[in-house]
Amino acid sequence: MIKRMIYYMNPKRIDQKMVKLWIFFLLINVIFFLLPQRMIEGSILILAPLAGLFVYALVTKDVMSSLFLGTFSMYILWYKTGAVQGFFDDLQVVLADGENIEMYMSFFLSGGIIIALKRSGSTKAFTDFITSRFGKSEKMVLGAAGIYAGASSIDDYVSALTAGASFTPLIDAIQKPRLALAYVIRTFSICVSAILPFGAWGYFIIYQIAAADNVGSRAEAVGIFLQAIPFMFYAIIACIVAILFAVGIVPKIGPMKKAYQMAKEGKQMGELKEGEVDEDGEEEEEEEFDENDERKQNISVWNLILPIGSIMVALIATGLDCYLAFGIAAIFTGLLYIFQGIMTISEYVQCIVDGFLDMMDMVIILMLGYSIQEIMYTMGMEAFVENVCHAIPFVTLLPVLIFVFFSCTEYLYSLNYTLYQIAVPILMVVLPRVGANVPLCLGALISAGLFGANACVVSDLGVLSARACRVRVYEQYITSQPYFIISGILAAIGYLAAGFLLT
């Protein structure tokens, strides 16, 4: 064993980029260990481990590993020799929380429904229904892709994956760039999901609002969220820019223009060949729908509309109890498919099981995010945020500063859900104390997270939409950037103006 360690840990046998990264990572953790707690509490040093997390993520593009290491750095910074004990104590608190368990189960059940929709052929039937009517027009194909991505964005993952898989063959047929499709799908699947109270991002944010000390119930949290929707400027502007791009009003600029020129020559810029491995190290996903199965022929479009509709109806009927709503929808969808002979009981149960497995990485990310939230609270994050807010001379500037600051951090490394886990409960307490417009500032924070999910090169949704459209992540990143940045600048101007007018 010792010989193996000496052999494989020899720096000469390790990628030099990783050697330098690990030296950097070890050095900052030694510094964190030596910093006294009194210097850390309530100070900007609370954010120092995130800097290491950003660097590690940018170099490796490995979301899960960077989040694990960044989380543990937090515990070294505060607990020193008790870091391991502190981490597992907080993890136990996170796992024992009833509302957290409900959220994890909601994700698991939604994953099962998603896989059932794909394997039954329902998503393909819906796409065929739309594209059969206007499948030869670029404007109509991109527009329909955007509408479908938005309509199915109750879960942004299923939206991106199914829209990409369904519309890519049509884009190829009319010789237009897949990168244009990837941009439209990525924008709508993320942004609309946050605007909808029953979307994946929307109901997650509602949970975080409800977690604030000064919010009495989830019903109150829903009311606050609804007030913030008109102020989600980035989400609204990004969708408008994307749909105007789809119909040809917003021009093709920068690398996107080159992608269109290559498409005219019959080439796809950044094309990912069948079975080819992308920079993220993963192969393209296998097709889960067996079109040769006679039971899955002539599938009605209602087999997608009714399950999604059942989720919405159940959410309203249960008072936005996502766990119960997804449970009801899972039962309804199973009965719908089994009675039609589309699936057997065994096949549908397997969809649910596979859905649990498919969502496991997302749930682990959420658990780590909650652990980060626990340790940041312990280190005095609330006091730090409040001091920063008080230090800003004009409360009218808070919305634009919140948007710009968190957009910059999210651009470097998109924390997605974790940003809301950390910042929303704190800001909900701090903002009323400083006299800020709470819905406006909340909208600015949500918009910053959406900008990062759109524009960050290592965003999980970026990887998903690129893979679904069979293009490389980097090419999608460079072709979409101008449109995301334009939307971000317009949103920042909106928050600056709204801060003065509404505060």
Secondary structure, DSSP 8 states (H G I E B T S, - for coil): -HHHHHHHT-GGGS-HHHHHHHHHHHHHHHHHHHS-HHHHTTSGGGGHHHHHHHHHHHHH--HHHHHHHHHHHHHHHHHGGGHHHHHHHHHHHHHH-HHHHHHHHHHHHHHHHHHHHHHTTHHHHHHHHHHHHHTT-HHHHHHHHHHHHHHTTTSHHHHHHHHHHHHHHHHHHTT--HHHHHHHHHHHHHHHHHHSTTSHHHHHHHHHHHTSTT---HHHHHHHHHHHGGG-HHHHHHHHHHHHHHTTSS---THHHHHHHHHHTT--TTB--TT-B-TTS-B-------TT-GGGSS--THHHHHHHHHHHHHHHHTTS-HHHHHHHHHHHHHHHHHHTTSS-HHHHHHHHHHHHHHTHHHHHHHHHHHHHHHHHHHTTHHHHHHHHHHHSS-GGGHHHHHHHHHHHHHHHS--THHHHHHHHHHHHHHHHHTT--HHHHHHHHHHHHHHHHHH-TT-HHHHHHHHHTTB-HHHHHHHHHHHHHHHHHHHHHHHHHHHHHH-
